[in-house]
Amino acid sequence: MIVHHQPEQLAELHGCVLTTGTFDGVHLGHRKLIECLVDAARQRQVPSVLITFHPHPRKVIRPDQPPLPLLTTTEEKLELLQPLGIDHVVIVPFTEAFSRMSATEYVQQFLVQGFRPRAIVIGYNHHFGRHRDGNSDLLRKLAAGFHYEVIEVGRQQADDVEASSTRIRLALQEGDVQQATRLLTYPYFLSGTVVAGDRIGRQLGFPTANLEPASPDKLIPGDGVYAVHACINQSSRRYPGLTAIGKRPTVNGRTRTIETYLLDFDGQLYGCNLRIEFLHFLRPERTFPNVDELVAAMKADEQAARMLPDLFTSLT
């Protein structure tokens, strides 16, 4: 897979089969679209091209609104796309000027002039252009004049729930990480650096790694306690653990933290990169009457986690 950051210099991709979108999360629906893209390109013996954008379009189109929490950074998106058989990924700078293109201008000036595609693969609900009025119907209307085919991919579902980035964000915000895993096809993960905290966990007998997320744009799952796998410094080895997200009300916490306790681990983590994969939601955050009851709950959390068979499988 070749990654391009300058879409104006890609004449070698003319005649490709392409698809476009934000592909946040690279979830089940995206993967079905990409499978169709790769198959269509191979059948025509031309390159497959996936076009995506940075930053996320909402950041440019709606700067006055709170930023959309993202499932993947650009780097994580590329990591997930790598094994899917795509020949080329083009990362297009999404600017205010780009956002002002009408749907027809987007097709003519960007897709056709830039890539001269043999075929365009589009999801059933994909919209584009300044007023988001571009869709598969408009692509078909313009297809004869610009000499491309339109391949539309239908909706994809997992367990009767439509796979979409919006649904996955909602599931994660509600703590439903298993639903998110089904729709993503992999456990949702969060990466960052282990920084010094107030060491309360160590005082309670549960030394935790306090995570500072690498990207402020990444979605943080809802408050509560989770069973997780953790990877240290990009290692392929996974450690079972517990992650608590919240303000720690029992110990008068004021800021939201992400703290991970690795089971059966003895080592120094300060300054390390930690990647947390969320497997199970154990319980919501609670305010306990005293520290002793908090410690009892933490011990119960650990016992519950150790009963989960998948927490100790697929560890390398």
Phi, psi and omega in degrees: 000123180257131181255132182240139178245002181232084187296343180281356184239044187234045180300333181292348180265000179302138181089014184279176162255130186228162170218157181226154176162174178280328177054038179291120181095338184046059187272188184306313180297317177300319184293325176293320177297316181293322177300318177295318179302309183296317179297316181296320179293319180293321178299326181266355179058046177229166180293147170265134185229125173252125180252126177226179192229151174214130357286181176302133183310326183298329181297329181269318185286325183232064183293343181276351181259159177303142182297146179287124177292128187263148176279332181216142167284171178301318181296319179292323178300315179297321177300317181286330180283333188310312185275007190267004173089009180285139179281315186221138170242128180247120179261112185262127174297120180268104184253171177296320179297317179298322182292340182275356179294134173290168181299318180292319177297322179300314180293311186287308189277331182261300185289309186287307181294326183280328189230344181044059189290147170283326180209150177239124178262130185221143175284158187298334184242021182282134178232152183207168180096168188306317181256013181054036179261000174277139181203191181297328179296317179295318178301318179294323179298324183268353189298316184297318181290333183250003169062050172227161174264157174244126178242115182257134180254131183285179182291147180245140183230153172230120182054041177067015175247126182297132179280116176209154179299323181297315179295323180292318177301315181298317179299316181294319179295335177268001180083004183275074185286336178289322173298317178299319179299318180298320183280328179280329188080010175203159179292137176298140183228156181222130182241154177179190181255140176281121182242164180292136175246206180265005174063021179294320179301319179296320180295332181269001180091009178231080181297123185244153174264120182272115188266130169255109186304143181292330181234130177289348182274346184288141177289133174256125181303165182299157182300141179152189181247133185234147165274133189221165161252144180230138176245138184252126175052048175064014177292151177282347180286137179250135176252134174288147181194183177236136175238128176251128178243129178153192185260003177053061186296332182296329180253025176061036175293148183242337182243153180285130181234163175234107187237131184239131176251117180273129181286136175057034180244136177227104181182173181264129183244350182304130179086350180283156170273130181237130176245121184254127176251121187273120184254314184217143170270125182265315180192159175286164174293140181228159170258117181265153182298331181202173184293325181300318179290328174298314179298319178298320178294321179295321177295322177293322177300315180297317179298318179296320180296318182293343177276353181273112185298325183286350179289337183244013174251165180058030175265130180237000000 
